[in-house]
Amino acid sequence: MESTIFLQLAAVLAVAAGVSIIMRLLRQPLIIGYILSGIICGPAALDLIQNHEAFESFSQIGIALLLFIVGLGLNVGVIKIPVNQCS
């Protein structure tokens, strides 16, 4: 039976949620849980993803949103060069 992109995405999110709960209980950083989730969902373990193009698009959108959110929180005073140091 062919699984749709929605079922694949739901499976990936369920694995990530489960591994994140385990990492929280073990008092480990969540980034380790996300990396483990990627390994589990990838072709090395369960091979849950059949539509690689769609997930690649999701990852690119996620990175763009992450950079946008970081840019919103950036303090302009931190990157502003004082006028007397420009010369």
C-alpha positions as CSV (number, residue, x, y, z in Angstrom):
1,M,0.0,0.0,0.0
2,E,1.4,3.4,-1.0
3,S,1.5,5.9,1.8
4,T,0.7,9.5,1.0
5,I,2.9,12.4,1.9
6,F,0.6,13.2,4.8
7,L,1.0,9.8,6.4
8,Q,4.8,10.0,5.9
9,L,4.9,13.4,7.5
10,A,2.7,12.2,10.4
11,A,5.0,9.2,10.9
12,V,8.1,11.4,11.0
13,L,6.4,13.8,13.5
14,A,5.3,10.9,15.7
15,V,8.8,9.5,15.7
16,A,10.3,12.9,16.5
17,A,7.8,13.5,19.3
18,G,8.5,10.0,20.8
19,V,12.3,10.5,20.7
20,S,12.0,14.0,22.1
21,I,10.0,12.7,25.1
22,I,12.7,10.1,25.7
23,M,15.4,12.7,25.5
24,R,13.5,15.0,27.9
25,L,13.2,12.1,30.4
26,L,17.0,11.3,30.0
27,R,17.7,15.1,30.5
28,Q,19.6,15.3,27.1
29,P,19.5,18.1,24.6
30,L,16.6,18.0,22.2
31,I,18.9,18.4,19.2
32,I,20.3,14.9,19.9
33,G,16.7,13.6,19.8
34,Y,16.1,15.4,16.5
35,I,19.3,13.9,15.0
36,L,18.3,10.4,16.2
37,S,14.8,10.9,14.8
38,G,16.4,11.7,11.4
39,I,18.5,8.6,11.6
40,I,15.5,6.4,12.6
41,C,13.2,7.8,9.9
42,G,15.9,7.7,7.2
43,P,17.0,4.9,4.9
44,A,19.4,3.5,7.6
45,A,16.6,2.3,9.9
46,L,12.9,2.4,9.1
47,D,13.0,4.1,5.7
48,L,9.7,5.9,6.3
49,I,10.2,8.5,3.5
50,Q,9.5,7.6,0.0
51,N,8.8,11.0,-1.4
52,H,12.2,12.6,-1.1
53,E,11.5,15.7,-3.2
54,A,8.6,16.8,-0.9
55,F,10.7,16.4,2.3
56,E,13.6,18.3,0.7
57,S,11.2,21.1,0.0
58,F,9.9,21.0,3.6
59,S,13.5,21.2,4.9
60,Q,14.3,24.2,2.7
61,I,11.2,26.0,3.9
62,G,12.1,25.1,7.5
63,I,15.6,26.6,7.2
64,A,14.2,29.8,5.6
65,L,11.7,30.2,8.4
66,L,14.4,29.5,11.0
67,L,16.6,32.2,9.5
68,F,13.7,34.6,9.3
69,I,12.9,34.1,13.0
70,V,16.5,34.6,14.0
71,G,16.6,37.8,12.0
72,L,13.5,39.1,13.7
73,G,15.1,38.6,17.1
74,L,18.4,40.2,16.1
75,N,19.2,43.5,17.8
76,V,20.2,46.1,15.2
77,G,22.5,47.8,17.7
78,V,24.7,44.8,17.8
79,I,25.5,44.9,14.1
80,K,25.5,48.7,13.7
81,I,28.9,50.2,13.0
82,P,29.7,53.4,14.8
83,V,30.1,56.4,12.4
84,N,33.5,57.4,13.6
85,Q,35.0,53.9,12.9
86,C,34.0,53.8,9.2
87,S,37.0,55.7,7.9
